[in-house]
């Protein structure tokens, strides 16, 4: 490739980057406008690959149902699996059911249990993650893959570094999460001192829907719940 052609290619990349800023801005503006009206919600995360009938699918639906009966809405990633279960439980409980969809080459498609006026679509993961965190009063994290871990550890990091206010982060399934956080305790905390002891208090590991509600209720017991925006 000649120097002139290289320069043209580089200029095209820079031009595309500049125009992408406007697309990113539009996603933020649209997200802020719609999400600012939803009221207090809890975000539910987990694998898109979890099928109906799986114990964690059924548990996620049950958790969402109980959460909306406590006066919160539900936010999910809007796709299948655990996300579908969360929206399904919210719909069954006649509560707010929000879906933050992301355009992906596989797995992701809208589930049918999202409120029609609360079904948002994003091209950028980082914009979508802002919406999850900014408009949630808590995280319920079911078993999942890399995406679930990404969302979980970003929330923990933002709270740890005081970039956002603390909110309950509840991991459901001790058989799934126990080994990971035992490693965090033994390796990150005790062996290498890469985190502080109080960082371990940022998460709770539970196994039942009732325990999820107990953690949320205990966290907000002494505060007047209102949207955190």
C-alpha positions as CSV (number, residue, x, y, z in Angstrom):
1,X,0.0,0.0,0.0
2,X,1.4,3.4,-1.0
3,X,1.9,6.3,1.4
4,X,-1.0,8.3,-0.2
5,X,-3.4,5.3,0.1
6,X,-2.3,4.8,3.7
7,X,-3.0,8.4,4.5
8,X,-6.5,8.2,2.8
9,X,-7.3,5.0,4.9
10,X,-6.2,6.7,8.1
11,X,-8.2,9.8,7.3
12,X,-11.3,7.6,6.6
13,X,-10.8,6.0,10.0
14,X,-10.5,9.3,11.8
15,X,-13.7,10.6,10.0
16,X,-15.6,7.5,11.0
17,X,-14.5,8.0,14.6
18,X,-15.7,11.6,14.6
19,X,-19.1,10.6,13.3
20,X,-19.3,7.8,15.9
21,X,-19.3,10.4,18.6
22,X,-22.8,11.5,17.4
23,X,-24.1,8.0,17.5
24,X,-22.8,7.5,21.0
25,X,-24.3,10.8,22.1
26,X,-27.7,9.8,20.7
27,X,-27.7,6.5,22.6
28,X,-26.9,8.3,25.8
29,X,-29.6,11.0,25.3
30,X,-32.2,8.4,24.3
31,X,-31.3,6.2,27.2
32,X,-31.3,9.0,29.7
33,X,-34.7,10.4,28.5
34,X,-36.4,7.0,28.7
35,X,-34.8,5.6,31.8
36,X,-35.2,8.7,33.9
37,X,-39.0,8.0,34.0
38,X,-38.9,4.4,35.2
39,X,-38.7,4.8,39.0
40,X,-36.7,2.5,41.4
41,X,-35.6,-0.7,39.7
42,X,-33.3,-3.7,40.3
43,X,-31.1,-5.0,37.5
44,X,-31.0,-8.8,37.0
45,X,-28.1,-10.3,35.1
46,X,-27.3,-13.8,33.9
47,X,-26.6,-16.0,31.0
48,X,-28.5,-15.7,27.7
49,X,-28.1,-19.4,27.3
50,X,-30.1,-20.5,30.3
51,X,-33.2,-22.3,29.1
52,X,-36.8,-22.3,30.4
53,X,-37.0,-25.2,32.9
54,X,-33.5,-24.7,34.2
55,X,-33.5,-24.1,37.9
56,X,-31.8,-20.8,37.6
57,X,-34.3,-19.6,34.9
58,X,-37.2,-20.5,37.2
59,X,-35.4,-18.9,40.2
60,X,-34.7,-15.7,38.3
61,X,-38.4,-15.5,37.4
62,X,-39.4,-16.0,41.0
63,X,-36.9,-13.4,42.2
64,X,-38.2,-10.8,39.7
65,X,-41.8,-11.5,40.7
66,X,-41.0,-11.0,44.4
67,X,-39.0,-7.8,43.7
68,X,-41.8,-6.1,41.8
69,X,-44.2,-7.0,44.6
70,X,-41.9,-5.1,46.8
71,X,-42.4,-2.0,44.7
72,X,-39.4,-2.1,42.4
73,X,-39.2,-2.5,38.7
74,X,-36.9,-4.9,36.9
75,X,-34.2,-4.1,34.4
76,X,-32.6,-6.8,32.3
77,X,-30.5,-7.0,29.1
78,X,-33.7,-7.7,27.2
79,X,-32.6,-10.9,25.6
80,X,-33.3,-14.6,26.2
81,X,-32.2,-16.8,29.1
82,X,-32.0,-15.2,32.6
83,X,-32.9,-11.9,31.0
84,X,-36.2,-13.3,29.7
85,X,-36.9,-14.9,33.1
86,X,-36.4,-11.6,34.8
87,X,-38.8,-9.8,32.5
88,X,-41.2,-12.6,32.7
89,X,-41.4,-12.5,36.5
90,X,-41.8,-8.7,36.3
91,X,-44.7,-9.1,33.8
92,X,-46.3,-11.8,36.0
93,X,-46.2,-9.4,38.9
94,X,-47.6,-6.5,36.9
95,X,-44.4,-4.5,37.6
96,X,-42.2,-2.3,35.4
97,X,-40.2,-4.5,33.0
98,X,-37.3,-2.9,31.2
99,X,-35.1,-4.4,28.5
100,X,-31.7,-2.9,27.5
101,X,-30.9,-4.8,24.3
102,X,-27.6,-4.9,22.5
103,X,-27.0,-5.7,18.9
104,X,-25.0,-9.0,18.8
105,X,-24.1,-11.4,16.0
106,X,-25.6,-14.3,18.0
107,X,-27.8,-15.1,21.0
108,X,-29.4,-11.7,21.5
109,X,-33.0,-11.0,20.5
110,X,-35.8,-9.2,22.3
111,X,-37.8,-11.3,24.7
112,X,-41.6,-10.9,24.7
113,X,-42.0,-9.8,28.4
114,X,-40.6,-6.3,28.1
115,X,-42.9,-3.3,28.4
116,X,-43.3,-1.9,24.9
117,X,-42.3,1.6,25.9
118,X,-39.3,0.4,27.9
119,X,-37.5,-1.7,25.2
120,X,-34.3,0.1,24.4
121,X,-31.6,-0.9,21.9
122,X,-27.9,-0.1,22.0
123,X,-24.9,-0.6,19.7
124,X,-22.3,0.2,22.4
125,X,-21.8,-2.0,25.4
126,X,-20.4,0.9,27.5
127,X,-23.5,3.0,27.0
128,X,-25.7,0.1,27.9
129,X,-23.7,-0.6,31.1
130,X,-24.1,3.1,32.2
131,X,-27.9,2.6,32.0
132,X,-27.7,-0.6,34.1
133,X,-25.8,1.1,36.8
134,X,-27.2,4.6,36.8
135,X,-30.8,3.6,37.0
136,X,-30.7,0.5,39.3
137,X,-31.2,0.4,43.1
138,X,-29.4,-3.0,43.2
139,X,-27.9,-5.8,41.2
140,X,-29.1,-9.4,41.3
141,X,-26.5,-11.5,39.5
142,X,-27.4,-15.0,38.4
143,X,-25.0,-17.6,36.9
144,X,-23.6,-16.3,33.6
145,X,-20.6,-16.0,31.3
146,X,-18.1,-13.3,30.4
147,X,-20.7,-10.6,29.9
148,X,-22.2,-11.3,33.4
149,X,-18.8,-11.2,35.0
150,X,-18.0,-7.9,33.2
151,X,-21.1,-6.2,34.5
152,X,-20.5,-7.6,38.0
153,X,-16.9,-6.6,38.4
154,X,-17.5,-3.1,36.8
155,X,-20.2,-2.4,39.4
156,X,-17.9,-3.6,42.2
157,X,-15.0,-1.5,40.9
158,X,-17.1,1.6,40.6
159,X,-18.4,1.2,44.2
160,X,-14.9,0.3,45.5
161,X,-13.4,3.5,44.0
162,X,-16.4,5.6,45.1
163,X,-17.3,6.6,41.6
164,X,-20.9,5.6,42.3
165,X,-22.9,5.3,45.5
166,X,-23.0,1.9,47.1
167,X,-26.0,-0.4,46.4
168,X,-26.7,-4.1,47.1
169,X,-24.9,-6.6,44.8
170,X,-26.5,-10.0,45.3
171,X,-25.0,-13.1,43.7
172,X,-27.5,-16.0,43.4
173,X,-26.2,-19.6,43.5
174,X,-23.5,-20.4,46.1
175,X,-22.5,-23.5,44.1
176,X,-21.8,-21.2,41.1
177,X,-20.2,-18.2,42.8
178,X,-18.7,-19.7,45.9
179,X,-15.5,-20.9,44.3
180,X,-14.8,-17.7,42.5
181,X,-15.2,-15.5,45.6
182,X,-13.2,-18.0,47.7
183,X,-10.4,-17.4,45.2
184,X,-10.9,-13.6,45.5
185,X,-10.7,-13.9,49.3
186,X,-7.7,-16.2,49.4
187,X,-5.7,-14.8,46.5
188,X,-6.6,-11.2,46.0
189,X,-7.1,-10.4,49.6
190,X,-5.1,-12.7,51.8
191,X,-2.1,-13.6,49.6
192,X,-1.5,-10.6,47.5
193,X,-3.4,-7.9,49.4
194,X,-4.7,-6.4,46.1
195,X,-8.1,-5.6,47.7
196,X,-9.1,-4.5,51.2
197,X,-11.1,-6.6,53.7
198,X,-14.1,-4.3,53.4
199,X,-14.3,-4.9,49.7
200,X,-15.5,-8.4,50.4
201,X,-18.6,-6.8,52.0
202,X,-19.7,-5.3,48.7
203,X,-21.3,-8.6,47.7
204,X,-23.7,-11.1,49.2
205,X,-24.0,-14.7,48.0
206,X,-27.5,-16.2,48.5
207,X,-29.5,-19.2,47.2
208,X,-33.2,-18.2,47.5
209,X,-35.6,-15.5,46.4
210,X,-36.4,-14.7,50.0
211,X,-32.8,-14.1,50.8
212,X,-32.5,-11.7,47.9
213,X,-35.4,-9.6,49.3
214,X,-33.9,-9.8,52.8
215,X,-30.6,-8.3,51.5
216,X,-32.4,-5.5,49.6
217,X,-34.8,-4.7,52.5
218,X,-31.9,-4.6,55.0
219,X,-29.9,-2.3,52.8
220,X,-32.7,0.2,52.4
221,X,-34.3,-0.2,55.8
222,X,-33.0,3.1,57.1
223,X,-33.4,5.1,53.9
224,X,-36.3,6.6,52.0
225,X,-36.2,4.7,48.6
226,X,-36.2,7.0,45.6
227,X,-34.7,6.8,42.1
228,X,-30.9,7.3,42.2
229,X,-30.9,9.9,39.5
